[in-house]
Amino acid sequence: MKVLLVDDSPVQLALLRSWIEQDPAMKVVGVAASGLEAVQLTAELKPDVIALDLFMPEMDGFKVTERIMQEHPTPILLLTVSEQHATLSKDAHHSGAITVMLKPTPDDAQNIQKFRETLKVVAKIKMVRRHTVKPIAPQSKVSFPYQAVLIAASTGGPPILQTILSQLPEHFPLPVVIVQHIAQGFEMSLINWLQTSCLLPIHLAREGMELKKGVYLAPSGTHLELLHKHGKVVLHLSHHAPVRGHRPSANMLFDSATRLLGGNLIAIQLTGMGEDGASGLKAIRDAGGFTIAQDEKSSTVFGMPQAAIKLGAAQHVLSPEEIPRKLKEILGLQP
């Protein structure tokens, strides 16, 4: 069975290829990193089935599927990291895909096997050319429910924060809340430095501050949490005991946000010593949020990202340069 893989992440492509090639009945005949490349390789390689990432720049999985169904009808399995979007079967069928499923994680042997079996089932379905395609929905883009971006960082974090924040556009639609372990009294220096390259306003978090668009940094020596007050999401500062030596604690922020907003969160675990934020990141992923960990090569200290990865909390492991691109991609912003 000939399989074409389509994903803009080299890491995901490598994982998917390794899982498929563990089965002697399947062979990866090509990989594509973009929708346009996927359409071209489908015509050239004539695969039996395509495993296609739902969220990609320029052309998302639905648009790629529409093109393929019009030009080179091929059974398609859409893959997503979001449990919410894994239920978009109506949109999948309108575009011509057979079904949508969650991407397996490396530590989940049961879902890896389910992925292989689903590919085999999908490959057997006979496809016909679609000359006209029904609209996916009243609007052309997938809507995203995310309400905030949360970031945890420690040793080596400031330059990584600068890389990420400097690439976010002035119209970035979500508030960004940061826990950076830093010596007390240096917060304003960090804010002033970050502000020189960031188009978004950066605030030192204050008690009762309403969470709006912009960037918020937790004060050192104080926990930062999210609360509902008078129908608004506000920042809450507390002096509870340090959590595993940390105050502010990323886990305190992540856990409070999960209680308040459920899976409507994007959370990022950056370089740092220890494991602060790992369990909170896992809770966000389990609730249906979108989670990222920094890759080992770019981490000054790989402790915090590694702890998150070991817990199965990170859906994507990305470099600092890839993180803002992924944020803009999943929010449907221009690259």
C-alpha positions in Angstrom: 0.0 0.0 0.0 1.6 3.3 -1.1 1.2 6.2 1.4 1.9 9.9 0.8 2.6 11.9 4.0 1.8 15.6 4.2 2.9 17.7 7.2 4.8 21.0 7.6 6.7 19.6 10.6 9.8 17.6 9.8 9.5 15.9 13.2 6.0 14.8 12.6 6.8 13.5 9.1 9.7 11.4 10.6 7.4 10.0 13.3 4.6 9.2 10.9 7.0 7.5 8.4 8.6 5.4 11.2 5.2 4.2 12.4 4.0 3.3 8.9 7.1 1.5 7.9 6.9 -0.7 10.9 4.1 -2.5 8.9 5.5 -4.5 6.0 2.1 -4.0 4.2 2.7 -0.3 3.8 5.3 1.9 2.2 5.8 5.7 2.3 6.3 6.7 -1.3 6.6 10.4 -0.7 6.5 13.2 1.8 5.2 16.8 1.3 5.7 19.8 3.5 3.0 22.0 1.9 -0.5 21.7 0.4 0.8 22.6 -3.1 3.5 20.0 -2.9 0.9 17.4 -1.8 -1.2 18.1 -4.9 1.8 17.8 -7.2 3.1 14.6 -5.6 -0.4 13.0 -5.7 -0.4 13.4 -9.5 3.1 12.2 -9.8 3.2 9.3 -7.3 -0.4 8.1 -7.4 -0.5 6.9 -3.8 -3.2 4.6 -2.5 -3.9 6.8 0.5 -2.8 10.2 1.9 -2.2 11.1 5.6 -2.7 14.9 5.6 -2.1 17.4 8.4 -5.2 19.6 9.0 -3.3 22.7 10.0 -0.8 24.0 7.5 0.2 27.4 6.2 -1.3 28.8 2.9 -3.6 25.8 2.3 -5.2 24.0 5.2 -6.1 20.3 5.1 -9.6 21.0 3.8 -8.4 23.1 0.9 -5.8 20.6 0.0 -8.4 17.8 0.0 -10.7 19.8 -2.2 -7.9 20.3 -4.8 -6.9 16.6 -4.8 -10.5 15.4 -5.1 -11.1 17.7 -8.1 -7.8 16.8 -9.8 -6.6 13.4 -8.6 -9.2 11.7 -6.4 -7.4 9.7 -3.6 -8.5 8.5 -0.2 -7.4 11.0 2.5 -7.1 10.7 6.2 -6.9 14.1 7.9 -4.7 14.3 11.0 -5.0 16.9 13.8 -3.5 17.5 17.3 -6.8 19.0 18.6 -9.5 16.8 20.1 -12.1 19.4 19.2 -11.0 19.5 15.5 -10.9 15.7 15.4 -14.7 15.9 15.6 -15.1 18.0 12.4 -16.3 15.1 10.4 -18.9 17.2 8.6 -16.3 19.6 7.3 -14.0 16.6 6.4 -16.7 14.9 4.3 -17.7 18.2 2.6 -14.1 18.6 1.5 -13.9 15.0 0.4 -11.7 13.5 3.2 -12.8 10.1 4.5 -12.3 11.0 8.2 -10.3 12.9 10.8 -8.3 11.5 13.6 -6.0 12.6 16.3 -2.3 12.3 15.6 -0.8 9.6 17.8 1.9 10.5 20.3 5.2 8.5 20.4 4.3 7.0 23.8 0.8 5.8 22.7 1.3 2.4 21.0 -2.5 1.8 20.9 -3.2 4.9 18.8 -0.2 4.3 16.6 -1.7 0.9 15.8 -5.1 2.6 15.3 -3.4 5.0 12.9 -2.0 2.2 10.7 -5.3 0.3 10.7 -7.3 3.4 9.8 -5.0 4.1 6.9 -5.6 0.6 5.6 -9.4 1.0 5.8 -9.3 4.4 4.2 -7.1 3.2 1.3 -9.8 0.6 0.3 -12.5 3.3 -0.2 -13.2 4.1 -3.9 -13.0 7.8 -4.7 -14.6 9.7 -7.5 -13.7 13.0 -9.1 -15.5 16.0 -7.6 -16.3 18.7 -10.2 -18.1 20.9 -7.7 -17.3 21.1 -4.1 -19.8 22.2 -1.4 -18.6 25.0 0.9 -17.0 23.8 4.0 -18.9 26.2 6.2 -20.5 29.7 6.1 -16.9 31.0 6.4 -13.9 29.6 4.5 -11.5 29.4 7.5 -11.6 27.0 10.4 -12.7 28.9 13.5 -10.4 28.6 16.6 -11.7 28.8 20.1 -8.4 29.8 21.8 -8.6 32.7 24.4 -5.0 33.0 25.6 -1.4 32.0 25.1 0.5 30.9 28.2 4.3 30.6 28.3 6.6 29.1 30.9 10.4 29.8 30.9 13.3 29.8 33.2 17.1 29.5 32.6 17.8 30.9 29.1 14.3 32.1 28.6 14.6 35.9 27.9 16.3 35.6 24.4 13.8 32.9 23.4 10.9 35.1 24.6 12.4 37.9 22.5 12.5 35.6 19.4 8.9 34.6 19.8 7.4 38.0 20.8 9.3 39.9 18.1 7.6 37.8 15.4 4.0 38.3 16.6 2.1 40.9 14.6 0.6 44.1 16.1 -2.9 42.6 15.5 -2.1 39.3 17.3 -5.6 38.5 18.7 -4.8 36.7 22.0 -3.3 37.9 25.3 0.1 36.3 26.1 0.7 35.5 29.8 4.3 34.7 30.8 5.9 33.1 33.8 9.7 33.7 33.6 11.8 32.6 36.6 13.9 35.8 37.2 15.6 37.4 40.1 13.3 39.9 41.9 13.7 43.5 40.8 14.7 42.7 37.2 11.2 42.4 35.8 11.0 46.0 34.4 14.5 45.6 32.8 13.3 42.5 31.1 10.1 44.2 30.0 11.9 47.3 28.6 14.3 45.0 26.7 11.6 42.9 25.2 9.5 45.9 24.3 12.3 47.2 22.0 11.5 44.4 19.5 7.9 43.6 20.3 4.9 45.3 18.6 2.5 44.3 21.4 2.3 46.2 24.7 4.1 44.4 27.5 2.8 44.8 31.1 4.0 43.7 34.5 0.9 41.9 35.9 -1.0 43.7 38.6 -3.8 42.4 40.9 -7.2 42.6 39.2 -5.9 43.6 35.8 -8.3 42.6 33.1 -6.8 40.2 30.6 -6.9 41.9 27.1 -4.7 41.7 24.0 -1.1 42.3 24.9 1.7 40.6 26.9 1.6 40.1 30.7 4.7 39.1 32.8 4.3 37.6 36.2 6.1 39.6 39.0 9.0 37.7 40.6 8.2 36.4 44.1 4.4 36.3 43.3 2.2 33.6 41.9 0.1 34.6 38.9 -3.3 33.1 38.2 -6.4 33.7 36.1 -9.8 34.3 37.7 -13.3 35.3 36.6 -14.5 38.5 38.1 -17.7 40.4 37.1 -17.9 38.4 33.9 -14.3 39.2 32.9 -11.0 37.3 33.0 -8.6 39.0 35.4 -5.1 38.5 36.8 -4.7 37.4 40.4 -1.5 37.7 42.3 -0.9 35.5 45.4 1.8 34.9 47.9 1.1 31.2 48.5 4.2 29.1 49.3 6.5 28.4 46.4 5.7 25.3 44.4 8.7 23.1 44.2 10.9 26.2 44.8 9.2 28.4 42.3 7.1 31.6 42.9 5.8 32.4 40.4 5.0 28.8 39.4 4.1 28.0 35.8 2.0 25.1 37.1 -0.1 27.6 39.2 -0.8 29.7 36.1 -1.5 26.7 33.8 -3.8 25.0 36.3 -5.8 28.2 37.0 -6.2 28.9 33.3 -7.4 25.3 32.7 -10.0 25.5 35.4 -11.2 28.8 33.9 -10.9 28.3 30.2 -10.7 24.5 29.7 -9.1 23.6 26.4 -9.4 27.1 24.9 -5.7 27.7 25.5 -2.3 27.6 23.7 0.5 26.8 26.1 4.3 26.8 25.5 7.0 25.2 27.7 10.4 26.9 27.1 14.0 26.3 28.3 14.6 26.0 32.0 15.9 23.9 34.8 13.5 21.4 36.6 10.0 20.6 35.6 7.8 23.6 36.5 4.9 23.8 34.0 5.1 20.2 32.8 2.1 18.8 34.7 0.1 22.0 33.9 0.9 21.7 30.2 -0.4 18.1 30.4 -3.6 19.3 32.0 -4.1 21.8 29.2 -3.4 19.2 26.5 -5.8 16.7 28.2 -8.5 19.5 28.2 -8.1 19.9 24.4 -5.7 22.8 24.3 -2.8 23.2 21.9 0.6 22.6 23.5 4.2 23.2 22.4 7.6 22.5 24.0 10.9 24.0 22.9 13.3 21.6 21.2 16.5 20.3 22.9 19.0 21.8 20.4 17.9 25.4 21.1 17.4 25.0 24.9 20.0 26.4 27.3 18.7 23.8 29.8 16.4 21.1 28.4 14.9 20.2 31.9 11.5 21.9 31.6 10.7 21.0 28.0 12.0 17.5 28.5 9.8 17.0 31.5 6.8 18.1 29.5 7.7 15.8 26.6 8.2 12.8 28.9 4.7 13.4 30.3 3.2 13.4 26.8 2.2 17.0 27.4 3.7 18.5 24.2 1.9 18.1 20.9 4.7 19.9 19.0 8.4 20.1 19.8 9.6 23.2 17.9 12.5 25.6 17.7 12.1 29.2 18.8 11.8 30.3 15.2 9.1 27.7 14.5 6.9 28.6 17.5 5.6 32.1 16.3 5.0 30.6 12.8 2.9 27.8 14.4 1.0 30.3 16.5 0.1 32.4 13.4 -0.7 29.3 11.5 -3.2 27.9 13.9 -4.8 31.3 14.4 -5.2 31.8 10.6 -2.9 34.9 10.6 -0.8 35.9 7.6 2.8 34.5 7.9 
